[in-house]
Amino acid sequence: LGVIGYGGNMVLAGDITAGDLASFLMYSMLVAGNVSSLSSTYADMMKAIGASGRVFSIIDRVPQMPPTLKVIAATNESDIQSATSCDSQIGPLPAGSQIG
């Protein structure tokens, strides 16, 4: 508001034209919008850094329960196929049976 008042006085005094004042106000609004966007981006970046710190602390924590899953190393492709196939473990399902 102060810029408009001071600029209006300068227009009345003949120091600048009304077009100069209008273009200055437009450029001022353009710069203010970009500065606001930049500060918003900075705030979002700080939130992301804080959140990533929390995620990494969860990933790096040592579990309190011992793992119960045993990992078996496969030596060739047939070991992998037999370990992932349900038919080799429990046999085929009877005809007409439903799962679930």
C-alpha positions in Angstrom: 0.0 0.0 0.0 2.9 2.3 0.8 4.4 1.7 -2.7 1.1 2.6 -4.4 0.8 5.8 -2.3 4.4 6.9 -2.9 4.2 5.9 -6.6 1.0 7.9 -6.9 2.7 11.0 -5.6 5.6 10.5 -8.0 3.1 10.2 -10.9 1.3 13.4 -9.8 4.7 15.2 -9.5 5.6 14.0 -13.0 8.6 12.0 -12.0 7.3 8.8 -13.5 4.4 7.8 -15.7 1.4 5.8 -14.7 2.6 3.0 -16.9 6.0 2.9 -15.1 4.2 2.6 -11.8 1.9 -0.2 -13.1 4.8 -2.1 -14.5 6.8 -1.7 -11.3 3.9 -3.1 -9.3 3.5 -6.0 -11.7 7.2 -6.9 -11.5 7.1 -6.5 -7.7 4.2 -9.0 -7.5 6.0 -11.4 -9.8 9.2 -11.3 -7.7 7.2 -11.6 -4.4 5.4 -14.7 -5.7 8.6 -16.4 -6.7 10.3 -15.6 -3.4 7.3 -17.0 -1.6 7.5 -20.2 -3.7 11.2 -20.5 -3.0 10.7 -20.3 0.7 7.9 -22.8 0.5 10.2 -25.2 -1.4 12.9 -24.7 1.3 10.3 -25.6 4.1 9.2 -28.7 2.2 12.9 -29.7 1.8 13.5 -29.4 5.5 10.4 -31.5 6.2 11.7 -34.2 3.9 15.2 -34.1 5.6 13.5 -34.6 9.0 11.3 -37.4 7.7 14.3 -39.2 6.0 16.2 -39.0 9.3 13.4 -40.8 11.0 13.1 -43.5 8.3 16.9 -44.2 8.4 16.8 -44.5 12.1 14.0 -47.1 11.8 15.9 -49.0 9.1 19.2 -49.0 11.1 17.7 -50.1 14.4 18.5 -53.6 15.8 15.4 -55.8 16.2 14.7 -57.0 19.7 13.3 -60.3 18.5 15.7 -62.9 17.0 14.9 -63.8 13.4 13.0 -67.1 13.0 13.3 -67.4 9.2 16.1 -69.7 8.0 17.8 -68.7 4.7 19.0 -71.6 2.5 21.5 -70.8 -0.2 20.7 -72.2 -3.6 23.5 -73.9 -5.5 21.8 -74.1 -8.9 18.6 -73.3 -10.8 16.8 -76.6 -9.9 17.2 -75.8 -6.2 15.5 -72.5 -6.7 12.6 -74.0 -8.7 12.1 -76.7 -6.1 12.1 -74.2 -3.3 9.5 -71.9 -4.9 7.2 -74.6 -6.2 4.2 -75.5 -4.1 3.6 -78.7 -6.0 7.0 -80.1 -5.0 6.2 -79.3 -1.3 2.6 -80.4 -0.8 1.6 -82.1 -4.0 -1.2 -81.0 -6.4 -4.6 -80.0 -5.1 -7.4 -82.5 -5.5 -9.8 -81.8 -8.3 -12.7 -79.5 -7.3 -11.1 -78.1 -4.2 -11.0 -74.4 -3.5 -8.4 -72.3 -1.8 -9.6 -69.9 0.8 
